[in-house]
Amino acid sequence: MVLISVIVPVYNTGKYLPNCLESLLCQDLHDYEIILIDDGSRDESGKICDKYVSENHHVRVLHKENEGIYKARLDGINLAMGEWITFVDSDDCLPQHALSELFAFASPDVNIILGNFSYNACLTAEEYRKSCIIGKEFSYTVWGKLYRCSLLKEYDYLIPKEIRMGEDMLMNIAMSFFNTKDVIITNRMVYHYLQHEESISHVFKRTFNYESLFYRYLDPIIPSQVRNKYVNILLDCKIRALKQLFREDVYDLTWFYSSFYQGILKELDQYGYKKYNRKNYLYAKYGIFIWMYFLCFAIVKSMCTKLGIYSFLNKMLLRHQ
C-alpha cells in the first residue's frame, strides 16, 4: 500500500534536481512513491528523471508539453496512488524524516497537515479558510504539507498558466472550501527551501495589471453563498497589495487608472468597508496619500544616499538592535 505520493513538477532545474531526488530517496518512511512531472523541460531535466526512474522502482515520470507548474501538479494528482499527497519543488529538498514526521499526525479526522513552522496548533476548517485568504505564512505554499488524496481529487479548480506567482495561494484557498475537517499544524522541520537567483520569487515583478489578473481568479473561488463573510478580509488583502506596489515602484503613475485600484474603490463603496477598517478605507479611498507617503520616503532616501547619510543611519540602527 502506498501511504504518500510525492509530486515533483520539473522544469529546467537540471542542476538542482539530483539533490532534490536524492533527498526524496533517503526518506525513513518506506511506503511512498515519487511522481516526476517533466513539464516540457529544455535542459537535461528530462534525462535525469528517466535515469532515476530506471534505477528506482517507486519513481515514475510523466513527460509532457509545458503548461505551467499548477497544471503539472494536477497531472501528478491524477497519477497518484497514495492515501496522502505532498508536493516538492524540484530545486528544493526534504529532510530525511520529513514524510514520517508529517504522517505521524495522519488520522481519519484530518485532511490537511502543515509542517515546518514554529508552533503546534489545530485550526478549525473555518480558521484555515481565513488564514489562506489572508495569506498567513503557513498557508500560501503547497509544499511542506500533506493533503489527503481524496480531497485533492475532489476539487477541479483550474488556474491559468498566466498566474506565475501566487498559484499556491489560490490552490490552498480553493481546497480550504472543500475541506470540512480540522487542520493540523506541526513544528516539525519537514522542508528545505532553496533560494537562488533563478527562483521565480527573485525574478518575477508584480504589477497593477498582474494584481488585477490575480484577484480576477481569486474572487470567484469563494462560494457566492458565503462571500459576504470574507469580503472585508479580501479587501484588506487588496489594500495590502496596493501598498506593496507603491513601495516597490512609487514612480509608476499608472496606478490611479489601473483596473486593480478602480476595482478596490468600487468594492469599498459596495460593501460598507469603512465601518470595518476606517484607516485602510481612507488609505485606499484616497490612494494619493499612500502614494505620496512612499514617494516622499523615496525622495528622502535618494537624497540621503547621495549625501552618504543613508548607509550611516543604517549602520547606527543595526548597532542599536
Short mmCIF file of the C-alpha atoms (twelve columns), coordinates in Angstrom:
data_MODEL
# 
_entry.id   MODEL 
# 
loop_
_atom_site.group_PDB 
_atom_site.id 
_atom_site.type_symbol 
_atom_site.label_atom_id 
_atom_site.label_alt_id 
_atom_site.label_comp_id 
_atom_site.label_asym_id 
_atom_site.label_seq_id 
_atom_site.Cartn_x 
_atom_site.Cartn_y 
_atom_site.Cartn_z 
_atom_site.pdbx_PDB_model_num 
ATOM 1   C CA . MET A 1   0.000   0.000  0.000   1 
ATOM 2   C CA . VAL A 2   1.284   3.472  -0.898  1 
ATOM 3   C CA . LEU A 3   0.848   5.886  2.009   1 
ATOM 4   C CA . ILE A 4   2.201   9.066  0.398   1 
ATOM 5   C CA . SER A 5   2.580   10.238 -3.187  1 
ATOM 6   C CA . VAL A 6   5.329   12.852 -3.558  1 
ATOM 7   C CA . ILE A 7   4.599   15.018 -6.618  1 
ATOM 8   C CA . VAL A 8   7.537   16.920 -8.117  1 
ATOM 9   C CA . PRO A 9   6.887   19.291 -11.053 1 
ATOM 10  C CA . VAL A 10  10.119  19.633 -13.050 1 
ATOM 11  C CA . TYR A 11  11.009  22.430 -15.427 1 
ATOM 12  C CA . ASN A 12  14.588  23.339 -16.391 1 
ATOM 13  C CA . THR A 13  16.054  22.606 -12.952 1 
ATOM 14  C CA . GLY A 14  18.705  20.103 -14.036 1 
ATOM 15  C CA . LYS A 15  21.421  21.457 -11.780 1 
ATOM 16  C CA . TYR A 16  19.222  21.203 -8.675  1 
ATOM 17  C CA . LEU A 17  17.122  18.122 -9.481  1 
ATOM 18  C CA . PRO A 18  19.616  15.374 -8.431  1 
ATOM 19  C CA . ASN A 19  19.918  16.831 -4.911  1 
ATOM 20  C CA . CYS A 20  16.134  17.030 -4.673  1 
ATOM 21  C CA . LEU A 21  15.654  13.412 -5.761  1 
ATOM 22  C CA . GLU A 22  18.410  12.089 -3.523  1 
ATOM 23  C CA . SER A 23  16.701  13.724 -0.541  1 
ATOM 24  C CA . LEU A 24  13.424  12.045 -1.507  1 
ATOM 25  C CA . LEU A 25  15.025  8.629  -1.907  1 
ATOM 26  C CA . CYS A 26  16.585  8.853  1.577   1 
ATOM 27  C CA . GLN A 27  13.283  9.183  3.449   1 
ATOM 28  C CA . ASP A 28  12.870  6.998  6.523   1 
ATOM 29  C CA . LEU A 29  9.240   6.281  5.604   1 
ATOM 30  C CA . HIS A 30  9.185   3.377  3.143   1 
ATOM 31  C CA . ASP A 31  5.650   3.196  1.743   1 
ATOM 32  C CA . TYR A 32  5.713   6.130  -0.655  1 
ATOM 33  C CA . GLU A 33  6.044   6.872  -4.344  1 
ATOM 34  C CA . ILE A 34  7.711   9.716  -6.245  1 
ATOM 35  C CA . ILE A 35  5.910   11.144 -9.275  1 
ATOM 36  C CA . LEU A 36  8.010   13.392 -11.519 1 
ATOM 37  C CA . ILE A 37  6.139   15.642 -13.944 1 
ATOM 38  C CA . ASP A 38  8.575   16.837 -16.616 1 
ATOM 39  C CA . ASP A 39  6.764   19.960 -17.784 1 
ATOM 40  C CA . GLY A 40  8.450   20.308 -21.182 1 
ATOM 41  C CA . SER A 41  11.962  20.941 -19.817 1 
ATOM 42  C CA . ARG A 42  14.518  22.133 -22.373 1 
ATOM 43  C CA . ASP A 43  17.624  21.246 -20.350 1 
ATOM 44  C CA . GLU A 44  18.832  17.876 -19.004 1 
ATOM 45  C CA . SER A 45  15.961  17.553 -16.517 1 
ATOM 46  C CA . GLY A 46  14.044  15.004 -18.599 1 
ATOM 47  C CA . LYS A 47  17.063  12.694 -18.914 1 
ATOM 48  C CA . ILE A 48  17.749  12.982 -15.181 1 
ATOM 49  C CA . CYS A 49  14.143  11.959 -14.484 1 
ATOM 50  C CA . ASP A 50  14.483  8.915  -16.759 1 
ATOM 51  C CA . LYS A 51  17.746  7.904  -15.064 1 
ATOM 52  C CA . TYR A 52  16.144  7.888  -11.610 1 
ATOM 53  C CA . VAL A 53  13.087  6.018  -12.891 1 
ATOM 54  C CA . SER A 54  15.297  3.258  -14.356 1 
ATOM 55  C CA . GLU A 55  17.178  2.878  -11.066 1 
ATOM 56  C CA . ASN A 56  14.283  3.117  -8.579  1 
ATOM 57  C CA . HIS A 57  11.080  1.111  -8.825  1 
ATOM 58  C CA . HIS A 58  8.987   3.591  -6.824  1 
ATOM 59  C CA . VAL A 59  9.825   6.589  -9.046  1 
ATOM 60  C CA . ARG A 60  7.582   7.384  -12.018 1 
ATOM 61  C CA . VAL A 61  7.788   10.144 -14.620 1 
ATOM 62  C CA . LEU A 62  5.367   11.844 -16.991 1 
ATOM 63  C CA . HIS A 63  6.907   13.839 -19.847 1 
ATOM 64  C CA . LYS A 64  4.523   16.465 -21.220 1 
ATOM 65  C CA . GLU A 65  4.327   19.798 -23.008 1 
ATOM 66  C CA . ASN A 66  4.863   22.876 -20.889 1 
ATOM 67  C CA . GLU A 67  1.616   24.027 -19.252 1 
ATOM 68  C CA . GLY A 68  2.893   25.547 -16.022 1 
ATOM 69  C CA . ILE A 69  3.515   24.292 -12.508 1 
ATOM 70  C CA . TYR A 70  -0.119  24.275 -11.448 1 
ATOM 71  C CA . LYS A 71  -1.244  22.020 -14.323 1 
ATOM 72  C CA . ALA A 72  1.805   19.801 -13.664 1 
ATOM 73  C CA . ARG A 73  0.618   19.331 -10.077 1 
ATOM 74  C CA . LEU A 74  -2.869  18.423 -11.273 1 
ATOM 75  C CA . ASP A 75  -1.390  15.821 -13.623 1 
ATOM 76  C CA . GLY A 76  0.533   14.412 -10.674 1 
ATOM 77  C CA . ILE A 77  -2.628  14.248 -8.575  1 
ATOM 78  C CA . ASN A 78  -4.349  12.248 -11.318 1 
ATOM 79  C CA . LEU A 79  -1.493  9.729  -11.307 1 
ATOM 80  C CA . ALA A 80  -1.184  9.482  -7.529  1 
ATOM 81  C CA . MET A 81  -1.845  6.151  -5.848  1 
ATOM 82  C CA . GLY A 82  -1.118  7.242  -2.279  1 
ATOM 83  C CA . GLU A 83  -3.593  7.917  0.504   1 
ATOM 84  C CA . TRP A 84  -1.866  11.246 1.065   1 
ATOM 85  C CA . ILE A 85  -0.116  13.696 -1.267  1 
ATOM 86  C CA . THR A 86  2.722   16.121 -0.722  1 
ATOM 87  C CA . PHE A 87  4.346   18.495 -3.220  1 
ATOM 88  C CA . VAL A 88  8.042   19.241 -3.599  1 
ATOM 89  C CA . ASP A 89  9.591   21.857 -5.905  1 
ATOM 90  C CA . SER A 90  12.377  20.346 -7.990  1 
ATOM 91  C CA . ASP A 91  15.014  22.784 -6.730  1 
ATOM 92  C CA . ASP A 92  14.269  22.104 -3.040  1 
ATOM 93  C CA . CYS A 93  14.982  19.163 -0.705  1 
ATOM 94  C CA . LEU A 94  13.357  17.262 2.150   1 
ATOM 95  C CA . PRO A 95  14.987  16.378 5.480   1 
ATOM 96  C CA . GLN A 96  15.293  12.602 5.910   1 
ATOM 97  C CA . HIS A 97  12.439  12.431 8.419   1 
ATOM 98  C CA . ALA A 98  10.054  14.787 6.589   1 
ATOM 99  C CA . LEU A 99  7.451   12.273 5.383   1 
ATOM 100 C CA . SER A 100 7.393   10.261 8.606   1 
ATOM 101 C CA . GLU A 101 7.102   13.425 10.724  1 
ATOM 102 C CA . LEU A 102 4.092   14.612 8.730   1 
ATOM 103 C CA . PHE A 103 2.478   11.180 8.542   1 
ATOM 104 C CA . ALA A 104 2.704   10.839 12.334  1 
ATOM 105 C CA . PHE A 105 -0.229  13.287 12.554  1 
ATOM 106 C CA . ALA A 106 -2.411  11.494 9.985   1 
ATOM 107 C CA . SER A 107 -5.802  10.327 11.208  1 
ATOM 108 C CA . PRO A 108 -9.333  9.830  9.842   1 
ATOM 109 C CA . ASP A 109 -10.285 13.189 11.410  1 
ATOM 110 C CA . VAL A 110 -7.749  15.205 9.410   1 
ATOM 111 C CA . ASN A 111 -7.471  16.125 5.730   1 
ATOM 112 C CA . ILE A 112 -4.575  18.604 5.797   1 
ATOM 113 C CA . ILE A 113 -1.349  18.596 7.818   1 
ATOM 114 C CA . LEU A 114 1.025   21.578 7.730   1 
ATOM 115 C CA . GLY A 115 4.665   21.312 8.746   1 
ATOM 116 C CA . ASN A 116 7.816   23.396 9.049   1 
ATOM 117 C CA . PHE A 117 6.536   26.073 11.415  1 
ATOM 118 C CA . SER A 118 7.339   27.342 14.858  1 
ATOM 119 C CA . TYR A 119 4.409   26.020 16.860  1 
ATOM 120 C CA . ASN A 120 1.977   23.161 17.230  1 
ATOM 121 C CA . ALA A 121 -1.679  24.027 16.691  1 
ATOM 122 C CA . CYS A 122 -5.004  22.800 15.423  1 
ATOM 123 C CA . LEU A 123 -7.163  25.075 13.271  1 
ATOM 124 C CA . THR A 124 -10.833 24.590 12.542  1 
ATOM 125 C CA . ALA A 125 -11.781 24.396 8.872   1 
ATOM 126 C CA . GLU A 126 -13.147 27.961 9.088   1 
ATOM 127 C CA . GLU A 127 -9.975  29.338 10.710  1 
ATOM 128 C CA . TYR A 128 -7.905  27.682 7.999   1 
ATOM 129 C CA . ARG A 129 -10.014 29.258 5.222   1 
ATOM 130 C CA . LYS A 130 -9.449  32.717 6.656   1 
ATOM 131 C CA . SER A 131 -5.712  32.121 7.058   1 
ATOM 132 C CA . CYS A 132 -5.487  31.027 3.399   1 
ATOM 133 C CA . ILE A 133 -7.260  34.161 2.173   1 
ATOM 134 C CA . ILE A 134 -5.152  36.427 4.373   1 
ATOM 135 C CA . GLY A 135 -2.034  34.612 3.156   1 
ATOM 136 C CA . LYS A 136 -0.544  33.646 6.512   1 
ATOM 137 C CA . GLU A 137 2.913   32.096 6.365   1 
ATOM 138 C CA . PHE A 138 1.720   28.525 6.804   1 
ATOM 139 C CA . SER A 139 -0.934  28.673 4.089   1 
ATOM 140 C CA . TYR A 140 0.491   30.355 1.000   1 
ATOM 141 C CA . THR A 141 2.549   27.394 -0.281  1 
ATOM 142 C CA . VAL A 142 1.616   23.805 -1.118  1 
ATOM 143 C CA . TRP A 143 4.955   22.291 -0.178  1 
ATOM 144 C CA . GLY A 144 5.797   21.197 3.363   1 
ATOM 145 C CA . LYS A 145 2.294   19.756 3.770   1 
ATOM 146 C CA . LEU A 146 0.282   16.563 3.486   1 
ATOM 147 C CA . TYR A 147 -3.092  16.605 1.737   1 
ATOM 148 C CA . ARG A 148 -5.493  13.696 1.738   1 
ATOM 149 C CA . CYS A 149 -5.535  12.403 -1.827  1 
ATOM 150 C CA . SER A 150 -9.343  12.162 -1.972  1 
ATOM 151 C CA . LEU A 151 -9.618  15.855 -1.045  1 
ATOM 152 C CA . LEU A 152 -7.328  16.899 -3.900  1 
ATOM 153 C CA . LYS A 153 -9.118  14.702 -6.407  1 
ATOM 154 C CA . GLU A 154 -12.479 16.217 -5.446  1 
ATOM 155 C CA . TYR A 155 -11.554 19.734 -6.424  1 
ATOM 156 C CA . ASP A 156 -11.043 20.733 -10.044 1 
ATOM 157 C CA . TYR A 157 -10.460 24.489 -9.958  1 
ATOM 158 C CA . LEU A 158 -8.252  25.442 -12.901 1 
ATOM 159 C CA . ILE A 159 -5.650  28.195 -12.589 1 
ATOM 160 C CA . PRO A 160 -4.351  29.569 -15.906 1 
ATOM 161 C CA . LYS A 161 -0.703  29.490 -16.904 1 
ATOM 162 C CA . GLU A 162 -0.601  33.311 -16.722 1 
ATOM 163 C CA . ILE A 163 -0.720  33.086 -12.918 1 
ATOM 164 C CA . ARG A 164 3.007   32.657 -12.265 1 
ATOM 165 C CA . MET A 165 3.141   33.980 -8.701  1 
ATOM 166 C CA . GLY A 166 0.590   33.114 -6.031  1 
ATOM 167 C CA . GLU A 167 -0.847  29.997 -7.669  1 
ATOM 168 C CA . ASP A 168 -0.149  28.057 -4.443  1 
ATOM 169 C CA . MET A 169 -2.274  30.522 -2.508  1 
ATOM 170 C CA . LEU A 170 -5.158  30.127 -4.978  1 
ATOM 171 C CA . MET A 171 -4.918  26.356 -4.760  1 
ATOM 172 C CA . ASN A 172 -4.983  26.377 -0.959  1 
ATOM 173 C CA . ILE A 173 -7.958  28.748 -0.833  1 
ATOM 174 C CA . ALA A 174 -9.890  26.569 -3.264  1 
ATOM 175 C CA . MET A 175 -9.116  23.416 -1.275  1 
ATOM 176 C CA . SER A 176 -9.990  25.071 2.019   1 
ATOM 177 C CA . PHE A 177 -13.618 25.344 0.894   1 
ATOM 178 C CA . PHE A 178 -13.692 21.620 0.097   1 
ATOM 179 C CA . ASN A 179 -12.187 20.722 3.449   1 
ATOM 180 C CA . THR A 180 -14.556 20.380 6.414   1 
ATOM 181 C CA . LYS A 181 -12.137 18.880 8.951   1 
ATOM 182 C CA . ASP A 182 -9.643  20.401 11.364  1 
ATOM 183 C CA . VAL A 183 -6.181  21.245 10.044  1 
ATOM 184 C CA . ILE A 184 -3.085  20.174 11.984  1 
ATOM 185 C CA . ILE A 185 -0.015  22.410 12.185  1 
ATOM 186 C CA . THR A 186 3.194   20.858 13.483  1 
ATOM 187 C CA . ASN A 187 6.511   22.438 14.396  1 
ATOM 188 C CA . ARG A 188 8.489   19.564 12.840  1 
ATOM 189 C CA . MET A 189 11.007  20.719 10.221  1 
ATOM 190 C CA . VAL A 190 9.917   18.994 7.009   1 
ATOM 191 C CA . TYR A 191 11.226  21.090 4.133   1 
ATOM 192 C CA . HIS A 192 14.415  22.773 2.896   1 
ATOM 193 C CA . TYR A 193 13.598  25.726 0.656   1 
ATOM 194 C CA . LEU A 194 16.452  26.767 -1.624  1 
ATOM 195 C CA . GLN A 195 16.596  30.426 -2.609  1 
ATOM 196 C CA . HIS A 196 18.637  31.196 -5.707  1 
ATOM 197 C CA . GLU A 197 18.807  33.883 -8.357  1 
ATOM 198 C CA . GLU A 198 16.685  31.868 -10.798 1 
ATOM 199 C CA . SER A 199 13.799  31.404 -8.345  1 
ATOM 200 C CA . ILE A 200 10.507  32.882 -9.517  1 
ATOM 201 C CA . SER A 201 10.327  34.935 -6.308  1 
ATOM 202 C CA . HIS A 202 13.571  36.663 -7.320  1 
ATOM 203 C CA . VAL A 203 12.836  37.373 -10.977 1 
ATOM 204 C CA . PHE A 204 9.083   37.992 -11.001 1 
ATOM 205 C CA . LYS A 205 7.807   41.534 -10.572 1 
ATOM 206 C CA . ARG A 206 4.190   42.094 -9.607  1 
ATOM 207 C CA . THR A 207 2.386   44.968 -11.336 1 
ATOM 208 C CA . PHE A 208 -1.028  46.599 -11.099 1 
ATOM 209 C CA . ASN A 209 -2.117  44.608 -14.159 1 
ATOM 210 C CA . TYR A 210 -0.916  41.362 -12.598 1 
ATOM 211 C CA . GLU A 211 -2.716  42.034 -9.294  1 
ATOM 212 C CA . SER A 212 -5.888  42.690 -11.258 1 
ATOM 213 C CA . LEU A 213 -5.470  39.344 -13.062 1 
ATOM 214 C CA . PHE A 214 -4.640  37.531 -9.820  1 
ATOM 215 C CA . TYR A 215 -7.732  38.727 -7.952  1 
ATOM 216 C CA . ARG A 216 -9.905  38.128 -11.006 1 
ATOM 217 C CA . TYR A 217 -9.232  34.434 -10.387 1 
ATOM 218 C CA . LEU A 218 -9.161  34.614 -6.595  1 
ATOM 219 C CA . ASP A 219 -12.540 36.284 -6.091  1 
ATOM 220 C CA . PRO A 220 -14.700 33.551 -7.736  1 
ATOM 221 C CA . ILE A 221 -13.011 30.807 -5.674  1 
ATOM 222 C CA . ILE A 222 -15.033 31.851 -2.638  1 
ATOM 223 C CA . PRO A 223 -18.546 30.366 -2.936  1 
ATOM 224 C CA . SER A 224 -21.135 33.075 -3.574  1 
ATOM 225 C CA . GLN A 225 -23.376 31.900 -0.724  1 
ATOM 226 C CA . VAL A 226 -20.697 32.711 1.891   1 
ATOM 227 C CA . ARG A 227 -18.858 35.519 0.097   1 
ATOM 228 C CA . ASN A 228 -20.126 38.276 2.420   1 
ATOM 229 C CA . LYS A 229 -18.327 36.579 5.309   1 
ATOM 230 C CA . TYR A 230 -14.931 37.064 3.644   1 
ATOM 231 C CA . VAL A 231 -15.324 40.230 1.586   1 
ATOM 232 C CA . ASN A 232 -13.686 42.532 4.148   1 
ATOM 233 C CA . ILE A 233 -10.754 40.155 4.567   1 
ATOM 234 C CA . LEU A 234 -10.301 40.149 0.786   1 
ATOM 235 C CA . LEU A 235 -10.352 43.939 0.673   1 
ATOM 236 C CA . ASP A 236 -7.697  44.052 3.387   1 
ATOM 237 C CA . CYS A 237 -5.507  41.808 1.216   1 
ATOM 238 C CA . LYS A 238 -6.013  44.014 -1.835  1 
ATOM 239 C CA . ILE A 239 -5.156  47.185 0.067   1 
ATOM 240 C CA . ARG A 240 -2.050  45.464 1.443   1 
ATOM 241 C CA . ALA A 241 -1.067  44.555 -2.125  1 
ATOM 242 C CA . LEU A 242 -1.691  48.164 -3.177  1 
ATOM 243 C CA . LYS A 243 0.697   49.427 -0.502  1 
ATOM 244 C CA . GLN A 244 3.313   46.897 -1.574  1 
ATOM 245 C CA . LEU A 245 3.078   48.016 -5.201  1 
ATOM 246 C CA . PHE A 246 3.555   51.638 -4.162  1 
ATOM 247 C CA . ARG A 247 6.549   50.646 -2.059  1 
ATOM 248 C CA . GLU A 248 8.209   48.696 -4.888  1 
ATOM 249 C CA . ASP A 249 7.617   51.163 -7.727  1 
ATOM 250 C CA . VAL A 250 6.476   54.535 -6.482  1 
ATOM 251 C CA . TYR A 251 7.255   56.146 -9.848  1 
ATOM 252 C CA . ASP A 252 4.625   54.067 -11.661 1 
ATOM 253 C CA . LEU A 253 1.976   56.733 -12.243 1 
ATOM 254 C CA . THR A 254 -0.494  54.404 -13.959 1 
ATOM 255 C CA . TRP A 255 -1.839  53.167 -10.620 1 
ATOM 256 C CA . PHE A 256 -4.750  55.613 -10.477 1 
ATOM 257 C CA . TYR A 257 -6.206  54.374 -13.777 1 
ATOM 258 C CA . SER A 258 -5.467  50.681 -13.205 1 
ATOM 259 C CA . SER A 259 -8.407  48.274 -13.072 1 
ATOM 260 C CA . PHE A 260 -6.944  46.915 -9.813  1 
ATOM 261 C CA . TYR A 261 -7.222  50.240 -7.985  1 
ATOM 262 C CA . GLN A 262 -10.529 51.212 -9.597  1 
ATOM 263 C CA . GLY A 263 -11.943 47.814 -8.580  1 
ATOM 264 C CA . ILE A 264 -10.912 48.429 -4.965  1 
ATOM 265 C CA . LEU A 265 -12.754 51.784 -4.995  1 
ATOM 266 C CA . LYS A 266 -15.956 50.150 -6.233  1 
ATOM 267 C CA . GLU A 267 -15.802 47.431 -3.583  1 
ATOM 268 C CA . LEU A 268 -15.172 49.946 -0.793  1 
ATOM 269 C CA . ASP A 269 -18.485 51.643 -1.550  1 
ATOM 270 C CA . GLN A 270 -20.334 48.413 -2.317  1 
ATOM 271 C CA . TYR A 271 -19.557 46.559 0.905   1 
ATOM 272 C CA . GLY A 272 -19.514 49.298 3.533   1 
ATOM 273 C CA . TYR A 273 -15.857 48.643 4.328   1 
ATOM 274 C CA . LYS A 274 -15.437 51.982 6.139   1 
ATOM 275 C CA . LYS A 275 -17.092 50.608 9.283   1 
ATOM 276 C CA . TYR A 276 -14.842 47.556 9.228   1 
ATOM 277 C CA . ASN A 277 -11.467 49.325 8.969   1 
ATOM 278 C CA . ARG A 278 -11.599 53.108 8.748   1 
ATOM 279 C CA . LYS A 279 -7.819  53.563 8.432   1 
ATOM 280 C CA . ASN A 280 -7.452  51.180 5.495   1 
ATOM 281 C CA . TYR A 281 -10.616 52.642 3.960   1 
ATOM 282 C CA . LEU A 282 -9.102  56.136 3.931   1 
ATOM 283 C CA . TYR A 283 -5.803  54.806 2.615   1 
ATOM 284 C CA . ALA A 284 -7.457  53.139 -0.353  1 
ATOM 285 C CA . LYS A 285 -10.228 55.676 -0.971  1 
ATOM 286 C CA . TYR A 286 -7.649  58.429 -1.177  1 
ATOM 287 C CA . GLY A 287 -4.793  56.367 -2.553  1 
ATOM 288 C CA . ILE A 288 -2.895  59.553 -3.349  1 
ATOM 289 C CA . PHE A 289 -1.894  59.695 0.332   1 
ATOM 290 C CA . ILE A 290 -0.285  56.240 0.297   1 
ATOM 291 C CA . TRP A 291 1.471   57.074 -2.948  1 
ATOM 292 C CA . MET A 292 2.737   60.431 -1.592  1 
ATOM 293 C CA . TYR A 293 3.965   58.760 1.594   1 
ATOM 294 C CA . PHE A 294 6.145   56.299 -0.300  1 
ATOM 295 C CA . LEU A 295 7.178   58.960 -2.847  1 
ATOM 296 C CA . CYS A 296 8.397   61.254 -0.059  1 
ATOM 297 C CA . PHE A 297 10.267  58.351 1.527   1 
ATOM 298 C CA . ALA A 298 11.901  57.507 -1.840  1 
ATOM 299 C CA . ILE A 299 12.975  61.125 -2.357  1 
ATOM 300 C CA . VAL A 300 14.388  61.447 1.161   1 
ATOM 301 C CA . LYS A 301 16.196  58.096 0.805   1 
ATOM 302 C CA . SER A 302 17.652  59.175 -2.533  1 
ATOM 303 C CA . MET A 303 18.903  62.467 -1.075  1 
ATOM 304 C CA . CYS A 304 20.386  60.750 1.978   1 
ATOM 305 C CA . THR A 305 22.104  58.172 -0.227  1 
ATOM 306 C CA . LYS A 306 23.694  60.888 -2.358  1 
ATOM 307 C CA . LEU A 307 24.918  62.660 0.766   1 
ATOM 308 C CA . GLY A 308 26.236  59.408 2.264   1 
ATOM 309 C CA . ILE A 309 23.852  59.649 5.209   1 
ATOM 310 C CA . TYR A 310 21.616  56.659 4.453   1 
ATOM 311 C CA . SER A 311 24.264  53.951 4.928   1 
ATOM 312 C CA . PHE A 312 25.484  55.711 8.096   1 
ATOM 313 C CA . LEU A 313 21.954  55.717 9.566   1 
ATOM 314 C CA . ASN A 314 21.523  52.051 8.652   1 
ATOM 315 C CA . LYS A 315 24.724  51.130 10.486  1 
ATOM 316 C CA . MET A 316 23.636  53.098 13.552  1 
ATOM 317 C CA . LEU A 317 20.225  51.403 13.599  1 
ATOM 318 C CA . LEU A 318 21.788  47.948 13.263  1 
ATOM 319 C CA . ARG A 319 24.218  48.709 16.073  1 
ATOM 320 C CA . HIS A 320 21.364  49.505 18.454  1 
ATOM 321 C CA . GLN A 321 19.217  46.470 17.588  1 
# 
